[in-house]
Amino acid sequence: MIQEFTWQEFSADYTEILKSKGVSLTGATKSAEFLKEMPKDVKNSPEVLTLLLKQLDIWFTHTKKQKEFEKIYRTLNKKINSNLTRLDRLYILLTSKA
């Protein structure tokens, strides 16, 4: 489980990075909320999970706090991937930019 204070620091950095990459404040904030709570309708939506995975990767690529938040990144990546089927992951692989 991620401590609340650590989550707040991560969420602020995550939101700021996504905003700098063209995601609206509302979109970046919702994305962070979905990562934290992972509501049932999100868990059951490969499209939303794929978007969250891509946004998480964008954040990790551009943050200056990779070492500080690496455990959170790995935890969230695993959480998202655990809700994707093998076919969903294949689709992501085939449709992602090289």
N, C-alpha and C positions, 0 to 999 in steps of 0.2 A: 504494500500500500504506500502511496506517495503522501508524504506529510503535507499538510495544508499550506504552510509557509513556502515550502519548496515548490508546490504546485503553483502558487501565486506568482513566484518569481519566473518559473518556466512559462506560465500562461502569458505574462506580460511580454517576455522576450519573443515567444511564439507569435503573438498577435502583432507585435511591432514588425517582425520580419515579414510576415505575410502581407501586412499593409504596404511595406516597402516594395513588395513584388506585385502590387496591383490588386490585391484582395481588399474589398471594402472592410471598414471597421466592423460592421455587423457580421459579415461573412467570416472574418477572422475570429471574432468573439464566439460565434456559434460553433465554429470548428473546434475551438478549445473546449467549449462546453461539451460537445459530443465526444471528444477524446476522453474527458474526465468521467462522464456519466454513461456513455454508450447505451442510449435508450434502445428498447427492443426494435422500434421501427428502423433505427440506424443499423443495428446488428443484422437485420434481415434484408438490407438493401446493398447489394454488391456495388451499385453505382456510387452510393454515398461512402461506403467503405473504401472504394478505390480512390475517390477524391480525397478522403482523409489521409490515406496512405501517401498519395502524391504530395499533399500539402505538408505532411510531416517530413517527408524527404526534402522538400524545398527548404523548410525551416532548418533542418539539420545541416544542409549544405551551406547555408548562408549565415548561420549564427556564429558568433565569436565565443559562445559558451558550450561548445561541443563536449569538452571534457567534464564540465560541471553537470551537464544534463544528459550525458550519454546513457546512464541507467534508465532515465525516464524515456528517452527515445527508444531504447530496446524493449522496454516494458510495453509501451504503446504500440510499437510495431508488431510485437507478438500478439497483443490483444486484438488488433485489427485483423491480422492474418489468421488468427484462430477462428474468426467468424466468416472467413472466405473459404469457399469450396475449392477443390483442385481445379475445376473448370474456370472459376472466377480468377484464380491466380494465373492460369494459362492465358486467359483473355488479357489480363493486365500486361503480362510479358509480351504478348504479340502486338498489343496496341500502344505500348509505351515508346517514346522517342529514344532512339539509340544515341 
